């Protein structure tokens, strides 16, 4: 826990969460916390239940039992279309941008759930400063962007909601190593400006380097947790997720 987190109530607190697809339980009694101002990473192999956990925050699928407390409210029964209005914003796996629309139109879609529409233009300039390529290509169709540019756009679109908690699902997926490093440096910059981040990521090295704290998910259960830098040195994590290095 960071010094900032130690004196603060958790922004997101998940307790004994169980999630199923039909009769098959995928998430088995997970508990974790994300405190204001933190970057928390959740790492694990394919099929460990990372994306299922993240989607359950939006009720797709709906939690079978347990609680998802965000800013003091249990989200486990909140309708999916209402979750974003509570202050969560998701950068989904695979980016899911609107390829036929322009970069600017995609960004403006992100502002529809924000509480203060008057600040949208200021935030647009902030995003353009972080991602100058998006400004250069603002009138261009989003589907013509490179994979890295589309990921920048997906992050920018979520930030346009001015969320209290930014959720990211596998932001490094399918990107070249140089682009991945650039994306993670941007996330570090966003966090330094006060954004709370919960990152689900298969690239354990980048995720742990970025995180204040991290959790390791193995077959639907939390197997390890601790400061990101400590988990980087953990022999079990090294063997399972860092190629032994």
Secondary structure, 3 states (H helix, E strand, C coil): CCHHHHCCCEEEEEEEEEEEECCEEEEEEEEEEEECCCEEEEECCCCCCHHHHHHHCCCCCCEEEEEEEECCEEHHHCCHHHHHHHCEEEECCCCCCCCCCEHHHHHHHHHHHCCCHHHHHHHHHHHHHHCHHHHHCCCCEHHHCCHHHHHHHHHHHHHCCCCCEEEEECCCCCCCHHHHHHHHHHHHHHHHCCCEEEEEECCHHHHHHHCCEEEEEECCEEEEEEEHHHHHHCHHHHHHHCCCC
